[in-house]
Every structure is written in structure tokens, then in C-alpha cells.
């Protein structure tokens, strides 16, 4: 029970992050129509979110050598709901870019710290938990986008819906933040002094010595490989997050509520896959799980783009979410176990590369969409997930 409470609380932090991103994903068509801007302009604003997130991740990666992952996770859980409603309130494209930059900073703080804390919880429990933790993020995305869809059906102003929803997330984040426990990411082997009963695994490492001054460390070749593959998966996930609702709304002619449900279905598929992922990881191994899941996602994304019908695209997106579900948790867990770098900097390096793909990729796809079409831009996700499937064995080695 002592160990389970930090695990549940950490999953709640993932839920908070996913819920706010789900709210944004479901609201992209509303924001675009409200500001009357092009797809490429939305993409340009998303670059600000990418910049804020990557900047925060670099800083937090260094701070994990000085402060506990629990402390930084609590800070992120406070900032994300506070900034989550800002993009919907923006009166102009410039204000939207600034709001997305603030949201990117907040989400970057929470993402690195909660993943580092998740690795520490996984080591303390001595069993895989990262997939289920990321399942909390996907469940949050489902709930966030689903709330947007319900708001459309009920005729509620999306800004009011987002404000109320983020206020509830703020209260929940503050409460669960009290139960993160004493486990923390270590800089020298997260399985050190904290393996029993949730005892603290501090930044000083296993010998208890004071940590060295944090400094930049270039990622090892193994971490670069893990980060590159994770970036491909995150770019695919980010493309669906930011553009799936607009794809169904503009290219397939779906209603606003149906377009919001598109991301909810994708997030629901990811949630199911991640909650089952730890058991599958134990049964078939991480390499097979990564390979089969990525291949299934590639086929499902191809079906989404080739169907041309909203009612066919919705289950295809759910299947894509199911396939993508465990790739990122497996790669983050591998980074946290690396013997070539300490967990905090390793996770920060993979996070920076990954979320660079998640946040910088979709804006670039927005520019490509204006030059060609959104379906052609989204076809990149089919190729990237196929590459991950082919490289899964090498990543495991």
C-alpha cells in the first residue's frame, strides 16, 4: 500500500497533463475559426509551444540533479492547469503564440519531472509500471477531448468549458501531489537506496555523496537512438493530437462534436493499450511489443487517411492509438535504465528529442498541409511508425 500510493499519484499527474492537451486538441477547430487564420498560422503558433516546452525540459533535466522529481512534478501539476485555458482566450494570433508558449513551458516542466518520478516508482516497485502511468496520460486525453465534445453538444462556450475543467484539474493535481511519496529520480542508478518500501532515492546517488554541479552532458549513442525513435512516435502522436479534429472537420466534413471525438477515440485506444501494456511487456518482451504496436499503428494511420469517411476514420484512429500506446513508455523506461547516463539527464535528453518531435513536427506538417493538403502531410506518420517497427530490435539491444 505504501508503494501503491505514489504510483497512483504519479498516474494522476500524467492524467492532468493529458487532460489539458486533450482539451487543446479538441479545441483546435474552434480556435482556428474564432481567429479566422490559416492552418499554417496555427502551425506557426504551435512552434511557440514547442520552443517553450523544449526550453523547460532542458532546465528541468538539469534541476533533477538538485531537486527531487516529486517537488518538480508538483510544480508542473500547478502550472499546467493554470495555463491550459489561455489558448482558448487568445484574442489574436500573437496572443495565441504567447499562450501556447506558456502552456509549452508548463507542460515541459511536468513531462520531464513526472517521467523521472515514474522511473523512480518503477525501480522502487521492481516491476514495469511506465505503460500504465502513460495510460493515465491517454485517459486524460480521452476525458479532455470528450469534455470538449460534450460541451459542443450542450452548446457551452468552449472557453467556459475549458476554464471549469482546468479548475477541477488544478484541485486534483494539488491533492494528488501530496501523495507522490519520497521516491525520486537518482542521478546514479535509480535502483540504489530506494528499492524498499518507497524509501528516498536522492539525487546524490547510491553512495549518499553530495551531487556534482549539474552540467550539460552530450547523450550517448544509445540514448540518441532511443530519443530518435521516440521522437518519431511523438511526432505521429502530435500530428494526430493537433490535426485529427481539423482533418475530420475540414477534409471529411464531420460535425464539430464528431471531430472532437476523433482525438478522444485515439486517446481511448492509447489508454486501453497502456493499461494492458505492462502485462504484455512481461509476457512478450519490449522489442516485440514495440515492433507489433508500431506496425499496427502504421497500418491504422494509412487506413485513416485512405478511408475518406468519418465513421471509418474514427475506429481506425482508435486502433492507431492502441498500436502507439506502449512505444513511448518502453523507450522512456529504457532511457531510465541506461548504464551510460544517469536517469535524470538521460530522461531529459530523450524527453527533449521526443517532445521536439511532438511539438515541432505538427507545425511543420501544418506548413506542408498548406502547400499540398492535410492528408498528404499526415501521411508522414505512416512512414515514421513503420521505421520504428523496423528498428525495434536494435532499440532493445
Secondary structure, DSSP 4 states (H G I P E B T S, - for coil): -HHHHHHHHHHHHHHHHHHHHHHHHHHHHHHHHHHT--HHHHHHHHHHHHHHHHHHHHHHHHHTTTS-HHHHHHHHHHHHHHHHTHHHH-SSHHHHHHHHHHHHHHHHHHHHHHHHHHHHHHHHHTS--HHHHHHHHHHHHHHHHHHHHHHHHHT--HHHHHHHHHHHHHHHHHHHHTTS-S----SS-TTSTT-STT----TT-TT-PPPPPP---PPPHHHHHHHHHHHHHHHHHHHHHHHHHHIIIIIS---HHHHHHHHHHHHHHHHHHHHTHHHHHHHH-HHHHHHHHHHHHHHHHHHHHHH--HHHHHHHHHHHHHHHTTHHHHHHHHHHT-SSS-HHHHHHHHHHHHHHHHHHHHHHHHHHHHHS-HHHHHHHHHHHHHHHHHHHHHHH-
